[in-house]
Amino acid sequence: MRTLVIVPTYNEAESIRSIIDRIRRAVPEADILIVDDGSPDGTGGIADELAARDAHIDVLHRPEKAGLGAAYLHGFARAFEGGYEAVVEIDADGSHDPAELPAMLGLLESGPGDLVIGSRWVDGGRVVNWPWPRRAISRSGNRYARWMLRSSIHDLTAGFRAYRTSALRGLDRAVVSSQGYCFQVELAWRVESAGGAVLEHPIAFVERENGSSKMGPGIVAEALVRVTGWGLSARFGRGPIHREATP
């Protein structure tokens, strides 16, 4: 499948070279789009240097930090324009191992899936170097979202994913409402709600070694409020997508 790997960046100068090299080695035939939100640490300039040396790499510069969701939506638009069959989401900090991509893309191509999630919370999945409070927040947050949205997905907040591009059509700014990490929850839920097949591939998520996490209390609060609202709206048939309850 013609694949575009989207790598959103903001202040990832310490890790961008390494993650791009690992992606290129894992899926050498894929193209890479780095979406940089005006990083003040020079990440955008490094990305330009990488693109100048490799025809498989392109860079989209945005003038300011406008959110993870907006970055990915810009990337999806490029994928539609370029006729790609698959789109990958991956973090720039090295937490996701690109070596898992051949297996994830293989599942997408050979199976019934419209979305393959690199999952921490299925059998065989795990997190490395996380303190127990963060582990507890992630697990409980996923359980709450799964219950509230009546979803069968174990890791709704996961950021390592491979989509069949056709499953993303129509999920543009007019539909997808969240711009933080809650974007991941919303997008997976919308694909599932529209009848798309979602598969989960176990991965090891490794806490970043360089830079600082973008996760903060505001992101958690946004997710809690939005998930609760979506769940209540869907249950009463007033949400943007009305879906039957999952047994």
Stockholm file with secondary structure:
# STOCKHOLM 1.0

chainA/1-247         MRTLVIVPTYNEAESIRSIIDRIRRAVPEADILIVDDGSPDGTGGIADELAARDAHIDVLHRPEKAGLGAAYLHGFARAFEGGYEAVVEIDADGSHDPAELPAMLGLLESGPGDLVIGSRWVDGGRVVNWPWPRRAISRSGNRYARWMLRSSIHDLTAGFRAYRTSALRGLDRAVVSSQGYCFQVELAWRVESAGGAVLEHPIAFVERENGSSKMGPGIVAEALVRVTGWGLSARFGRGPIHREATP
#=GR chainA/1-247 SS CCEEEEEEESSCTTTHHHHHHHHHHHSTTSEEEEEECCCTTSHHHHHHHHHHHCTTEEEEECSSCCCHHHHHHHHHHHHHHHTCSEEEECCTTSCSCGGGHHHHHHHHHHSSCSEEEEESSSTTCEEESCCHHHHHHHHHHHHHHHHHHTCCCSCTTCCCEEEEGGGGTTCSTTTCCCCSTHHHHHHHHHHHHTTCCEEEEECEEECCSSSCCCCCHHHHHHHHHHHHHHHHHHHTTCSSSCCCCCC
#=GC SS_cons         CCEEEEEEESSCTTTHHHHHHHHHHHSTTSEEEEEECCCTTSHHHHHHHHHHHCTTEEEEECSSCCCHHHHHHHHHHHHHHHTCSEEEECCTTSCSCGGGHHHHHHHHHHSSCSEEEEESSSTTCEEESCCHHHHHHHHHHHHHHHHHHTCCCSCTTCCCEEEEGGGGTTCSTTTCCCCSTHHHHHHHHHHHHTTCCEEEEECEEECCSSSCCCCCHHHHHHHHHHHHHHHHHHHTTCSSSCCCCCC
//
